[in-house]
Amino acid sequence: MDRIVVVGGGLAGIRAAEALRRGGHTGQLTLVGEETHFPPYDRPPLSKQLLAGTWDLDRVLLRVEDGLELDLKLGRRATSLDARGKRLTLDGGEELSYDGLVIATGATPRHLPAAADHGGVFVLRTLEDCLALRDALTGSPRVAVVGAGFIGCEVAATCRQLGLDVTIVEFLPLPLVRVVGPVIGEACAELHRDNGVKLMLGVGVAGVEGHTRVERLSLADGTTVDADVVVVGIGVSPNTEWLEESGLTLDNGIVCDETCAAVGVDGVVATGDIARWPNPRFGAVMRIEHWTNAAEQAEAAAATLLAGPGSAQPFGPIPYFWSDQYDVKYASVGMIGPDDDVEVVEGSVEDRKFVATYTQGGKLVGAFSCNHPRALMQWRKQIEELTALT
Ligand SMILES: Cc1cc2nc3c(=O)[nH]c(=O)nc-3n(C[C@H](O)[C@H](O)[C@H](O)COP(=O)(O)OP(=O)(O)OC[C@H]3O[C@@H](n4cnc5c(N)ncnc54)[C@H](O)[C@@H]3O)c2cc1C
């Protein structure tokens, strides 16, 4: 394979480029990235240490292997793809032909339509988002966080650690509940209440009030939340809009087979937040928006591209994520879901040190830990054995 192009210069893109070189690709290797940072930066500290100001910029840069000999096209956006003709177009009209293509274009935060015209309203995905939000947090503003998913909960925790007045508004009845279910969701709600966050749960945002800047949120139940800064963490959408006419199959991400190859076309793989693939270990289709998957799937996608059709191996990881909030480190292994049976099997929720298992029809499929990482790894081993690929 002579020419490989990687589109997306985040974690998954750079790890794929490294894996391609390590896997023996000696031909041309082009990395197209909309962002201009190189080495790329890491996103997890953007809601934690960098936002809190406890880390400086140097610490958030990813380490990149030497000798990649990349043809870097940074600050450039891929605008369309012709998968049959093996050609992509960049902004400005430049065309790139390829023999192999890695798509790692990640995801973009959803915005609050009601807040389109107001200053003081932020999302958090990029380094620039983080620095702008950090600036806005000086001068003791009152902060409203819309959405109690991982980003919202982490931002709320960081803002409380900065001594700010914080309210979380969440449409669902509990934080994180869509991912972890009600038992852990309740524990997370307690964690935030104990740290002085005001929780407005089970209620949506009806409108944003203020002249040029936000002054308050009006909620669907008629109440209001005064706020100088609003952080919106209501989920992300995979960056597939540039692929609409490409010939790829899109369905909440790029639809891939078990080996991370895009279905129905030749020579295209996808990895990270944008890839949707059937994980053979769990017999379930997944699109994972977590750090470890972006790194691991990049290796798998690169290997698939180098192996070619027929020789590629299925990608069957045990998903893993972590989330740091206050002095609590949450982590999870396996395929946890809100409707699973959840049982605390080690430690106690009250002590904020525990492991809970997730079972489906009596079968162990995942585990979640709070400040108990070593015990979690023991459960991981069991999940690995129980879900082993034969
Ligand atoms: C604030 C924050 C905190 C997080 N904390 C955690 C955590 O604690 N634990 C955890 O497990 N995960 C965490 N994550 C998730 C993790 O960072 C992501 O899953 C990971 O960054 C995904 O990597 P990616 O390369 O797929 O996508 P991205 O990192 O989004 O990279 C995609 C890149 O592609 C570029 N791009 C998009 N479209 C185009 C185009 N058309 N042409 C060229 N370039 C394009 C984008 O600009 C971007 O640079 C966090 C994420 C955020 C935002």
Ligand as a Chemical Component Dictionary entry (heavy atoms), coordinates in Angstrom:
data_LIG
# 
_chem_comp.id                   LIG 
_chem_comp.type                 NON-POLYMER 
_chem_comp.pdbx_formal_charge   0 
_chem_comp.three_letter_code    LIG 
# 
loop_
_chem_comp_atom.comp_id 
_chem_comp_atom.atom_id 
_chem_comp_atom.alt_atom_id 
_chem_comp_atom.type_symbol 
_chem_comp_atom.charge 
_chem_comp_atom.model_Cartn_x 
_chem_comp_atom.model_Cartn_y 
_chem_comp_atom.model_Cartn_z 
_chem_comp_atom.pdbx_ordinal 
LIG C1  C1  C 0 -13.472 17.524 28.168 1  
LIG C2  C2  C 0 -13.328 16.047 27.919 2  
LIG C3  C3  C 0 -12.978 15.201 28.974 3  
LIG C4  C4  C 0 -12.863 13.832 28.767 4  
LIG N1  N1  N 0 -12.534 13.022 29.820 5  
LIG C5  C5  C 0 -12.457 11.692 29.636 6  
LIG C6  C6  C 0 -12.158 10.835 30.729 7  
LIG O1  O1  O 0 -11.963 11.279 31.855 8  
LIG N2  N2  N 0 -12.111 9.492  30.492 9  
LIG C7  C7  C 0 -12.342 8.952  29.268 10 
LIG O2  O2  O 0 -12.302 7.726  29.115 11 
LIG N3  N3  N 0 -12.604 9.743  28.188 12 
LIG C8  C8  C 0 -12.680 11.095 28.358 13 
LIG N4  N4  N 0 -12.974 11.913 27.282 14 
LIG C9  C9  C 0 -13.232 11.303 25.952 15 
LIG C10 C10 C 0 -11.977 11.165 25.093 16 
LIG O3  O3  O 0 -11.163 12.284 25.205 17 
LIG C11 C11 C 0 -12.421 10.950 23.643 18 
LIG O4  O4  O 0 -13.106 9.719  23.589 19 
LIG C12 C12 C 0 -11.255 10.935 22.659 20 
LIG O5  O5  O 0 -10.640 12.201 22.625 21 
LIG C13 C13 C 0 -11.729 10.563 21.267 22 
LIG O6  O6  O 0 -10.661 10.667 20.375 23 
LIG P1  P1  P 0 -10.899 10.800 18.796 24 
LIG O7  O7  O 0 -9.541  10.902 18.215 25 
LIG O8  O8  O 0 -11.843 9.768  18.333 26 
LIG O9  O9  O 0 -11.677 12.185 18.611 27 
LIG P2  P2  P 0 -11.154 13.663 18.849 28 
LIG O10 O10 O 0 -10.245 13.699 20.022 29 
LIG O11 O11 O 0 -12.369 14.531 18.867 30 
LIG O12 O12 O 0 -10.305 13.996 17.547 31 
LIG C14 C14 C 0 -10.911 14.181 16.300 32 
LIG C15 C15 C 0 -10.129 15.214 15.532 33 
LIG O13 O13 O 0 -10.587 15.248 14.184 34 
LIG C16 C16 C 0 -10.699 16.599 13.770 35 
LIG N5  N5  N 0 -11.675 16.674 12.671 36 
LIG C17 C17 C 0 -13.020 16.581 12.739 37 
LIG N6  N6  N 0 -13.575 16.667 11.511 38 
LIG C18 C18 C 0 -12.546 16.817 10.640 39 
LIG C19 C19 C 0 -12.467 16.954 9.232  40 
LIG N7  N7  N 0 -13.561 16.917 8.448  41 
LIG N8  N8  N 0 -11.235 17.097 8.668  42 
LIG C20 C20 C 0 -10.106 17.108 9.428  43 
LIG N9  N9  N 0 -10.123 16.977 10.763 44 
LIG C21 C21 C 0 -11.326 16.829 11.367 45 
LIG C22 C22 C 0 -11.157 17.314 15.026 46 
LIG O14 O14 O 0 -10.911 18.717 14.925 47 
LIG C23 C23 C 0 -10.286 16.633 16.083 48 
LIG O15 O15 O 0 -9.034  17.247 16.189 49 
LIG C24 C24 C 0 -13.092 13.293 27.473 50 
LIG C25 C25 C 0 -13.465 14.138 26.411 51 
LIG C26 C26 C 0 -13.588 15.510 26.626 52 
LIG C27 C27 C 0 -13.990 16.410 25.494 53 
# 
loop_
_chem_comp_bond.comp_id 
_chem_comp_bond.atom_id_1 
_chem_comp_bond.atom_id_2 
_chem_comp_bond.value_order 
_chem_comp_bond.pdbx_ordinal 
LIG C1  C2  SING 1  
LIG C2  C3  SING 2  
LIG C2  C26 DOUB 3  
LIG C3  C4  DOUB 4  
LIG C4  N1  SING 5  
LIG C4  C24 SING 6  
LIG N1  C5  DOUB 7  
LIG C5  C6  SING 8  
LIG C5  C8  SING 9  
LIG C6  O1  DOUB 10 
LIG C6  N2  SING 11 
LIG N2  C7  SING 12 
LIG C7  O2  DOUB 13 
LIG C7  N3  SING 14 
LIG N3  C8  DOUB 15 
LIG C8  N4  SING 16 
LIG N4  C9  SING 17 
LIG N4  C24 SING 18 
LIG C9  C10 SING 19 
LIG C10 O3  SING 20 
LIG C10 C11 SING 21 
LIG C11 O4  SING 22 
LIG C11 C12 SING 23 
LIG C12 O5  SING 24 
LIG C12 C13 SING 25 
LIG C13 O6  SING 26 
LIG O6  P1  SING 27 
LIG P1  O7  DOUB 28 
LIG P1  O8  SING 29 
LIG P1  O9  SING 30 
LIG O9  P2  SING 31 
LIG P2  O10 DOUB 32 
LIG P2  O11 SING 33 
LIG P2  O12 SING 34 
LIG O12 C14 SING 35 
LIG C14 C15 SING 36 
LIG C15 O13 SING 37 
LIG C15 C23 SING 38 
LIG O13 C16 SING 39 
LIG C16 N5  SING 40 
LIG C16 C22 SING 41 
LIG N5  C17 SING 42 
LIG N5  C21 SING 43 
LIG C17 N6  DOUB 44 
LIG N6  C18 SING 45 
LIG C18 C19 SING 46 
LIG C18 C21 DOUB 47 
LIG C19 N7  SING 48 
LIG C19 N8  DOUB 49 
LIG N8  C20 SING 50 
LIG C20 N9  DOUB 51 
LIG N9  C21 SING 52 
LIG C22 O14 SING 53 
LIG C22 C23 SING 54 
LIG C23 O15 SING 55 
LIG C24 C25 DOUB 56 
LIG C25 C26 SING 57 
LIG C26 C27 SING 58 
# 
